């Protein structure tokens, strides 16, 4: 499956909704999009992963890099609606303690700092 991305703004947050597979083929597009979002300097960045069906290590790497870039720009960065498959990858790689992970986008908007 391909990957699609949609950006929306809500309550001073830029929310990137990702749908489909994040893999070695699609991860560069995700990286480019998060870089553009960071350059726009929103109050916070939220990546909504509720409709991500598959993510490999390249996708995880892009999320880590995106978080680092946002942190360097003093922009809070969080993940929302992480499904069980993606959460297990983050847990396996011990990244659940690094990322701010929220059950849904409204929780991320409220709690991301």
C-alpha positions, 0 to 999 in steps of 0.5 A, spaced: 500 500 500 502 507 498 502 512 503 498 518 503 499 524 508 494 530 509 496 536 514 491 540 518 492 545 523 488 546 529 489 550 536 496 552 533 498 545 532 500 542 525 497 535 525 500 530 519 495 524 518 499 519 515 495 513 512 498 507 509 505 504 509 511 507 512 517 503 509 524 504 505 520 507 499 515 512 502 519 514 508 523 519 504 517 523 503 515 523 510 521 526 512 521 531 507 514 533 510 516 533 517 522 538 515 517 542 511 513 542 518 518 544 522 521 550 518 514 553 518 515 553 526 508 551 528 507 551 536 507 544 536 507 538 531 503 532 531 504 525 527 497 522 527 499 514 526 492 511 526 491 509 519 498 507 518 498 499 516 505 498 516 512 501 519 519 498 518 525 501 521 526 506 516 519 509 518 521 509 525 528 512 523 524 518 520 520 519 526 526 519 530 530 524 526 523 528 525 523 529 533 530 531 533 529 536 528 523 539 532 527 539 538 532 543 535 527 548 533 524 548 540 517 545 537 514 540 541 513 533 537 508 528 539 505 521 536 498 520 536 493 514 535 499 509 535 496 503 533 498 496 536 503 494 530 507 501 530 507 501 538 510 494 538 515 496 534 516 503 538 516 498 544 521 493 541 526 499 539 525 502 546 523 508 543 516 509 547 520 512 553 523 517 548 517 519 544 511 523 547 505 518 545 498 520 546 491 516 545 488 521 540 489 527 536 485 531 541 489 529 547 496 530 543 493 538 542 492 538 550 498 535 553 504 536 548 509 540 551 
